[in-house]
Amino acid sequence: MAECAGPARDPDPDRASVGTAPSLPTWLVPRPRLTDRLARGVLGPLTVIVGPVGAGKTALALEWAHTRRLPGPLAWVTCDGRAEQSCVFWPRVIGALREAGVDVPESVTSEAEPLLVAALAADLHQRGEPVVLVLDDFQPAPGSAIADGVSSLLRHLPGVLRLVVLARRDPPLHLRRGRLTSEVTELRTGDLAFDDRETAALLAQHGIDVPKQTVSTLRRRTDGWAAGLRLAAMSMEKRCDPERFVTQFAGDDEAIASYLVEEVLDLQPDGMRRLLLTTSVLDQVNAELAVELSGEDAGLHFAALVRENSFLQPVGQGWYRCHQMFADVLRMCLRHEKPGLVAPLHRRAAAWLGEHGLLADAVRHLLAAGDWDQAGRLIVDRLAIGQVLGLTKLRLPSELTRRLPEQPPTENPEPALLAAAVALAHDDDQGCCRYLDLAERLLADLTAQEDRAVRCRLAHAVIRMDLLRSRSPQEAGAAAADAESALARLPHAALAQHPEILALTLAIRGGGELRTGSLKAAEASLTGGLKAAGAAGNGALRRDCLIELALLDALRGRFRAADELAAQATQPPLPAWTVAERSQASLRLVRAWVELVRAEPCRARHELAGAKAVLGALPDVFLSEVGSLVAGLAKAVEQGGSAPAPIADVVAASRLPRSVLRAMGPACVSLLDSARHRIAVTPVQQRTARPTLTLMSAPAAPTERLSARERDVLNRLAQMMTTEEIAEELYLSVNTVKTHLKSVYRKLSVTRRSAAVRRARELQLL
């Protein structure tokens, strides 16, 4: 089958003769972006076009030969691939040169092969003018007479021979040497892939007009493979609904499968064929994994496989990806020929991937093998339950949440825990509780396996924390205590890789400490949770920690800091709320208090109404008490600081912890004094006065100014960045950042990060 397809552009009247090149196909799709590269490439000694069967190599070279200006006469030789014989190859080359108008003396053809190459090189060198030689389907074995002869021509004819090679694998022409000297131009499988515009042009040749989105889908499904697109277009001509056909089109399509089996798979030796089939279960493969799946004997073919098969594309660090359509065909053949081998191959792949830290890929293979039990054990053992719950930026495969079995295995707690996490991810709270109860019963049998039991109990606690933190803070606090107990019994190195567990635990603990009046402990926990949430990439936890810290600052009377933290919590990239949560009520309470300080009691009432609506659906005694106290303050402010009942009575009647009330007292008194002061000033003065967010005397400025670099570090400190993150962003060493931090602490007269940020905000340095 032809390798590409559409009408070509008009030939360049100034170009050199195409010589022995085949005629230009009428179905060719113009690809100027690639012919431009070819035109530049032939200005050098060697241009290589490497791609699998059907990639469009020949069609591209023909378009270039017929439409672009050539540096000299063109001789086109169509080889016989691997079957090419030296005694046939060289006469073909000489014949093509003569047909292109290059005068090759008869004395050259009368020489034996080694002398023939030398004589041809001498004659062309004497000619002095550039000659373009295209070798189509050039696949000699490394070290063969043909390969050595062509390499010799290249070496002895610099500036004269412009060689263009079309092949399914890298030709043995010392490409690495050419790359070092920039003397080789390469177009490979990825370059040859059709883009959306070219795909649409090919479909238009068959009278198919579909939306751009459908064109993109087809191009992605075929990886831009020219033959696959052409076969798909031919099938779409016969369909009344081409868009639906595209959604179902894959490598197991009969036309695609027949073409690839006949043109590629059936031509492979037995060992190579076995290696292709057994590794087809993988999305990506390297040599070690190939040996694991196929055995030492088949593994010996791996180097030859990646060298000779252009359907395998390097993706870096020794890994290769199989072309999507070819991979579909290989998997179909494996299912038909060795159906009993598919599941064991997936399990072996999962075992190797799990041992090498590729958890998501390992889980994907276990699910493909239908081994839910082992998938659960792997996830729980690696402390990765947070990846199922969505607590991290890195997620486990989406197949996990689509494949919840009707009845998970009940012999071990791990699959029950996995089922609970998946149910919670689906917002199935009842199912989650049912599986948690099952896991709790099964955990009783693990007393003899301490490490495994600890990991299971930690997973159990993490799921409970995520389930309960929005519905029952007290029960979530108990789950956090269980998590901390389990965390204390696990290696620190294992926990360092899972900051999401620490983030969730500290966020819940900090919220609990805030509600019991342990303000200093709450600040430490919430700050630690904020940092861990940032490391885990959990925007929702970062947002909630910021809001709790804002509420904490508001309770202490630090309204400017509270306002800034609240603003940070509602700005991208932190997520907005999709359902009602208690943190929304906390945020509204902070805003209400800030509006009171700004002498805007009406706005404060509006925020209080919003908080009350959230707390009506999600009761929280602590937040309700804070709301009642702020409402009392709003009433006093509206009356100019002289409420019918003194504000002291409002504070005394509150059920908030005494430590919280003690912290709030000075702020309440200052706020009311401010209200009385506004009563005493004229209306004009009220309109021109600028409300302030601090009710305390302004702190003294630092005796020594911060340098520009210290301000840079301080700004990033306020963003809760780690020392390492600050160093990376500012292109500094970690030690240099630490030195700047010490200087900042000294100048601001503080000893901690949080104190430095708070002090900087009070001084309006941030």
N, C-alpha and C positions, 0 to 999 in steps of 0.2 A: 504493500500500500504506500502511496505517496506520503511524505512526511509533513507536509504543511498545506496551507491552503490560502484565493481572491485575485482580482485584477491587479496587474503590476503597473508601476508608474512608467511614463514614457522614457525610452532609452535616451541616454545623454549622447547627442550627436558628436561630441568631441572625444568620447572615450575610445580606447584602443579596441581592436577586434577581439571578439569573444573566442576566436579560434575554434577549438574543438569542444567547447562547452555545449551540453544538450540545449535544446530550445527551451524558451521560457514557458512554463505551464500557464494556461489561461485561468486556472483556479487559485493561483497564488495570492495570499494575503500580503499586501505591502507592509514591510517592517523597517521603515527608514531609521529607527533608533538603533537597529542592529547593523544595517548595511553601512551606516556612518562609521561604526566601530571597525567593521571589516575594511572599509576604504582607508582608514588610518592605519590599521594593522599591517596591510600589505606594503606600506612604506618601509617596514622592517623585514628582517629575513624570514621570520616564522610566525604563522598564524594558525592556531589550533582551535577547532570547533568540536567539542566533545559532548556527547549526549546519548541517551538511550535510543533504541529503535523508535521511530515515529516522532522524534523530537523536532524535526524540521530543519535538520542540518543541511541537506542537499538543496532544499527549496530556498533557504536563506542564501547559500552560496550562489545559486543560479540568479536570484534577484540582484545580488551585488554584481555578478559578472555582466548582466545585461543592462543594468541601469546606472552603473557608476564608472567613472574614469579610471582606467587601469594603468599601472605604471609601465606596462610593456605587453607584448603578445602573451596570450593565455593558452596554456596547454592543459587540457582536462583529462585525467586518467581515472576511470572507474575500476577499482580493484575488486578482487574476489574475497575480501575479508581475510579470515584466518587461512583460507585455502590457497592464497596467492603463492605462486611459485616464482622463484628468481628468474628462471629461464623465460618466463612469460612477462614478468613485470618490466624488465628493462627494455625489451623491444616495444612494449606499449608506451613507455615514457618517451623513447626516441621517436616513435611514430607520431605521438601527440605533439611533440615539439616541432617536427617537420610540418605537420598539418597546420600548426599555428604560424608558420612562416619562418621558423628558426632553421637555418641551414646547418644540419648535422652531417659531417662527411661520412661516406661509407666506411672509411678507415676506422671510425669509432665502433661501428657495429661488428666489425670483423674481430675485435679483441675478445679474449676470455673475460669472464665477469670482473675480477678485481682490476684488470687493466682497462676494461670498458668504462668503469666508473671514473677512473683517473683520466682517461682520454676525453670523456664527456665533460668533466670538470675543466680540463685544460681548454677545450674548444669554446665552452661558454664563457670562460674567463677572458679568452682572447677577444670574444665578441664585444664584451664590455658593457652592453646595454642590458637593463633589467629584463628578466623573463619570469612570468608568473606560472607556477606549476601547481595545479590543484590535484590532490590525491584523495579521491572519495572512497570511503569504506576501507581506510588504510589500517590494517590490524596485524602487522607482522609480529612474530614472537621476539621478545628481547634477546639481543645477541645474534639474531638471524642475519643471513647475508643481506637481505633486503634492508633491514633496519640499519645495519652498519654502513651499507652503501649510501643510503639517503643521508645519514649523519655525516658521511664524508663529503658529499656534495655541499651540504650546508656549511661545513667547516671551511671548505676551499673556495667557496664562491660568495664571500661577503659583498654585499652591495649589488650582486648580479641576480642571484636566485631569490625569488620571493615565493616561498613555499606556503601553501594553504592545505592543511590536513583536516579531513572530516573523519571522525572515528567514534566508536562506541566506548572506547576506553583511552586512557592516556597513551599516546604513541611513544615508543622507546627512542626518543630523540633528544635526550638530555635536557628535559624541560627545566629542571632545577637550575642548571647552569644558565640557561637563557633568562630565567626570572631574575637572577642576581645581576645580570647586565642589562635588564630591561629590553631584551631583544626578542621577546616572545609576547604575542597578544593571544589571550585565551577567552573563549566564549564557552560557557559550560551549561549544564542542565538548567540551573536557575536563571541564567541569562536568556536561554532559548524559550523559557516559559512564556506563553501568551499573556498579555495584560487584558484588562477589560475591553479596551477599545478594539484590540485585535480579535478578541473573542466575538464581540458584536459584529465585526465585519465578516468573520467566518460564518456566523449564523445567518447574516443577511444574504449570503450567497445561496443559501438553501431556502430563502423566503421566510425565515423565522424572525419575527419581531416580538421580543419579550422585554419586560421592564429591566432597568439597569440592575436592580437587586437580584433578579433571576440570572442575569449574565454573570454577576459577581459570584453567585452561589455555584454556578456551573464551573467557572474558572477555578474556584477554590477546590471543588470536589475532584477536579482532574489535575490539580497542581499546574494548570496551564499547559498540559501535555497536548501537543498538536494533534496527534493521532486520536487521542481520546476525545478531544473536542469535535473532530471531524466525524467520528463514529457516533457520537451523541447527536450531532446535528442531523445525520442521516436517519437516526431513529426518531428524532423529533418531527421530521417531515411526515412521518406516518401516524403521528399522534394528534388527536383533536385537542388535547390539553397539554401543550409543551411545558408549561410552568409546573404542573404536577409531576410530569416526568422528571424534571430536574431535581425536585425534592427527593425522589426515590433513586436517582441515578447513582451507581457505585461501580466498583471494579468487578462485581459479580454479574454485571450486565453481560448477556450472552455474546454479543459482538466483541466487547472488550476482552472478555475472558478467552474466547477462541483465538483472538489475535495475539494476545500475550503468551498464551500457552504454546502456540505454534511458533511464534517468532523468537521467544526467549526461553521459556522454561524447558521445553522439550529438547533444546539444543545443549543443555547443561549436562556435564558428566554426573554420574550417580552421586558421588560425594558432595558435589556442589549443589545438586538438586535437593538432597536431604538437608543440607545446611540452610538453604533458602526456606524450605518448608518449616523446619523446626523453629527457626528464629522469627517466623512471620507473626507469632503471637506478640512480639515486642513492638513498641512504638519506636524505640531506639535501641541500638545494639553496639556493644564493643567486643573486642576479641575474647576477653575473659568470660563475659556472659554467654557468648556464642559457644565456648567450650563447655560451660555449665549445662547448657541445654542440649547440645548436640554430641558431646563426647570429644575426647582428644582427637580421634581420627577426623571427624568432620571439622573440628576446630582448626585443623591444619590448613583447611581450604580458605580460611577467613581472609587472609592477606590477599590471596588471588581473587577472592570474591569482590572485595572493595576496590581492587585495582582494575578489574575487568568489567564490572557491572555498573553502568552509569545510572541505574535506577537506585543505587545506594549513594546518598549524598552526605558528605561530612558535615557535622554540626559542631565540631570542636572537641578537643581533649580526648581524641580517640573514639568518639561516638559517631554513629552513622544512622541516618533516617532513610527508610525505604520509601520510594515514591508511593503515594497514596493508592493509586489505581492498581499498581503492581502488588502492593501489600494486600489489597482486597482479594486479588486473584489467588495469591499464595495461601491466604487463610481459607478460601473456599476449597482449594485443592487439598489442603491438610484435613479439613473436615470430611471431605469425601473419601480420601485415601486412608487416613488414620484417625477415625473419630475418637477412638479410645485414648489417643495420645494428647488431645487438646488440654483437658483438665490437669493431668500431671505436668505438662509443660508450663502451664500458668503457675502451678504451685512451686515448681523449681525456680522459675523466674522470680516469684515473690520472695522465696527464701534468700536468694542471692541479693536482690535489691534491698530487702530489709536489713541484711547484714552490712550493707554498704551505705546505710543511712538514707536511702531513697524511699521514704515511707509512703508517700502518696502513690508512687508507681507500684510498690509492693501491695498496697491495699487494693488498687485497681485490678491487679492480677488475681488476688484471692477472691474478689467478687466475681471476676470472670469465671473462676473455677467453682463458684457456688459455695465457697468455704467461709461462711459467715462466722463460724466459731473461731477459726484462726485469725480472721480479720479483727474480731473483737479483742482477742488476746494480744495481737500485735499493737493495736492502738492503745490499749490500756497499759501495756508494758512500757511503751515509749512515752507515756504521759501526754498523749496527743488528743485526749478527749475534747480539749478546747478547740481543736481544729474542726471537729464535727459540729460543735455548738456555734461556730462562727465568732469565737473570741479572738481570733488572730487574723492577720492579713493573709497568711498562708492557709489555704483551705484544702481539705482532703477531697478526693474526686466527687463530682456531682452525682456519679452513679450510686454513691453510698446512700444518699437520701432518696433515691428513686427505687432502691431495691430492698426495702425493709421487708423481710420475710413475714408471712402470715403468722408463723410460729417459730421464733428463733430457738436454737438449741437451749435446753434447760439443764444441761449437766454442769456447766461452768458459769460463773458470774459475769465474765467478760462480755460474752455476746448479749446478755441481758442488759448490761450497762451501755453497750453500743446501741442497742435498740431503744433504750431510754433517751439517749442523746439525740438519736435520729428523730424520735417522736417529738421531742422538745423543739428541735429545729423546724419541725412541721407544725408547730403551735398546737400539738396534741398533748395538752397537759395531763389529761386522764391516762392516756397511754403511757406517758412518761412515768407517772406515779406507779402505775401497775408494774412496769418493768423494774423500777427502783425497788419496789417491795420484793419482787422475785430475786433480784440481785442480793438484797440484804439477807434473804434466807439462804442463798447459796454461799454467801461469804462465811457462814458459820462453819463450813466444811474446810476452810483454808487455814485453820489455825496453825497447822504444821508447816505451812509455806509462808513464812513471815514476810519476805520481800514482796511476793506476789500479792499477799493479802493487803499490805500497806498501799500498794499501787491501786488495787481495786477500791479500797476505802477512799483514797484520794479522788479517784474518778467519780465515785458515788457522791462525795462531798461537793465537788465542782459542779456536777449536774444539779444538785439540790440548791446550791448558791445561785446558779443562773435561773433556776425555776422560781425561787422564792424571793429574790431581792426586790422584785417589783410588787409582790403581793403581800409579803409578810417579813418586814425587816428583822423582827425578833427571831423567827425561825431561820432566816438567812444567816443571822449572826451565829446561831448554833452550828449551822453547816460550816461557817467560816472557821469556828473553833475546831471542828473535826478536821478540816483541811489543814490547819496549822499543826495539829497533832501528827497528822500523816507526813506533812512536809518535814518536820523535825527528824523523822526517821529515814529520810532518803538522802542520797549523796547530793552535795551542793552542785556538783558538775551537771547532774541530770536536770536539776531545777533551773539552772542558768539558761538552758535552752528553751525554757517555757515560761517567759515572763507573764503570759496571760493568766496563769494560775495565781501568781503572786499579786498581779494587778487586781483581779476579782476579789481575792481574799482581803487585801488591804483596803480596798474601796468599801467593802461591806463592814470590816472591822472599824474603819474610820467613821463611817456613818453611825455605827452603834456607839462609839466613844463620844461622838458629838451629842447624841441624844441622852447620854448619861452624865454629861457635863464635864467629861475629861477633855478639856479643850486642847491642852498641849499634846496629849497623846493622839487626839483626833487629827491635829495638824500634821504630826509626823506620819501617821498612817496614810492620810489622804495625799500628802506630798509624795510618799513612796509609791502609792497606787498610781498617781498621775505619771510618775516616771516609768513605772513598769508598763502601764497601758500604752505609753508612747513607744516603748521598745517592742511591744507586741503588735503595734499597728491597730489598736482597738480604739477607734474614734469615740464610740459611745461611752466607754469607760472613762476616757480622758475628759469628755464633756461633763459627765456626772461628778467626777472628782473636782473639776474646776468649780462647779456650782456649789458643791458642799464646802469647798474652801471659801468661796464667796460668802456663803451663809455664815461661816465661822467668823470671817472678818467683820461682817455686818453686826453680829452679836457682840463683838469686841469694840464696836464703834469705829472701825477702820473703813469708812464708807467709800473713800476713793479707791482703795485696793479692792473692795468688794465689787464696786462698779466695773473696774477693769477686768477682774476675773470673770464676771458675768458676761461681759462683752466678748471676751475670748471664747467662752463656752458656746456662743451662738454664731460664731463666724466660721466659714469654710476654712479648712477641709473637714471640720468636725461635723458630724451628721445632724440633721434635724430629727425631731421625733416623728415616728410613724403611728404610734399609739400613745394613749395617755400614760404618763409615768410620774412617780412622786417627784422626780427631779424637776419637772415643770413647775410644780407647786413651790419648790424651794427657790427656783429662779424668780418666780413672781413675787415671793416674799422679799427677796433681796432687792428687786426693783422697787417694790413698794416703799421700803425703808429709805432707799436712795432718793425717791421722789419726795419723801417727807423732808429730808435734809435740804433738798432743792426748793422747799416751800411750795410744793405742788401737791396738796392733800387730795385734790380731785383725782389726779392721776394715780396717786397711791391707792385710793379706794378702788379704782379700776383694776389695778394689779391684784389687790386683795380679793376682789370678786373672782378673778381668774383662778387664783390659788384655791379659793373655797370650792369652786366647781371641780377641780381635780381631786381635792381631798374628799369630796362627796362620794366619788367612785373608788378612791384608794385611801381609806382612812389612815391617818398618822397622827397620834396624839401629840407628839413633840411639835410637828409643824403646825398643827391646829392651835396649840398654845402660843407659839410664836406669832401666828396670824392674829390671835385675839389681842395680844399685847401691842402689836403694830396698829391694830384698829383703834385701840384706846389712845395710843399716841396721836393717830390721825385726828381723832375727835378733839384732843387737847390742842393740837396745832390749829385746827379750824377755829377754835375759840380763843386764839391768841395766847395760848399757854395757861389759861385758867379754866380748866374743866370743872364741871360741877363736883366731881369726885377727884381728889388729888391723884396725880399719876402714881404716887407711891402706893395708893390703894390698889391700882391696877396691877402693879408689879407684885405687891404682896399677895394678891389673889391668884396669881399665876402658878400653875403646877410645874413650871420648868424647874430643872435642878438649880439649887442655890448658887453653885459656881457660875452657871450661866447668868442668873439674875445679877450676881455681883459684877460680872463683866459688863452687863448691859446698863447698869445703873448710871454711871457717869455720862454715857452717851444720851440716855433719856433726859437727864437734867439739862445737858447742854442744848439739846434739841428744843426743849421747852423755853429755855432762856432766849434762844434765838427767835422763837415765835413771839415772845413778849417784846423783844427789841423791835421786831418788824411792826408791831402795833404802834410803837412810839414814833416811828419815822413817817414823813409825809408820803402821800401816794406817788409823787414824782420821784422821791428817793427810792421807793420800793421798785418802781419800774426800771430805774437806772442801775440799781444794785445787782451785782452778779452773785447768784447763790454759790456757795462753796460746798464741797463734799467732805470737808474735814471739820469736826466739831471740837478739835483740840488745838492747842497753840502750835503754830507752825514750827517744825523742827529746824534746828540750826543747820545751815549748809556745812558740808565737809570743809575742814580747814585746808585740805589739799585737793586741788581739782583732779578729776579723773582724766587720764589720757584718752586719745581717740580710740586706741586699741582696747583699753580697759572698758570703754563704753560699748564697743563691739561685743566684747565678751559678756558684759552685763546684760545687754539686750537679748542675747541668746540664752543666758541664764534664766531670764524671765519667761522664755519659751519652753522651759523645762527640758532643755537639751542636755545630754550628758557631756562630760568633759571630752570624751572621744569624738562625739558628734560636733562639738564646737571646734575642736582641732581640725577635723576634716573640712568643715565649711570655711574656716578662715585660713586654711593651708598653713597651720602651725603644728608644732609638735605638742604632744600631750603635756610634757613638762613645762613648755612655755605657757600653755593655757593655765596650768596650775599656779605658775608664778604670777600671772595677771590676776587670778582669783584671790591669791593671798594679798596682793596690793589693794584690790577692791575692798576686801574685808577690812583691811587696816584703815583705809581712808574713810569708810562708812561706819567704822567703829562697831562692827558686827563679827560674828564667828561662824555663821551658817549661811547656806545658800538662800533659804527662805527669808531669813532676816535681811540679807543683802537686797533681795528683790523688794521686800516690803519697805525698807528704808529708802531705796532709790525711788519708789513711787511716791513716798511722802515728800521727798525732795524734788519731785517732778523731773527726775533724770530719765525716766522712761516715758 
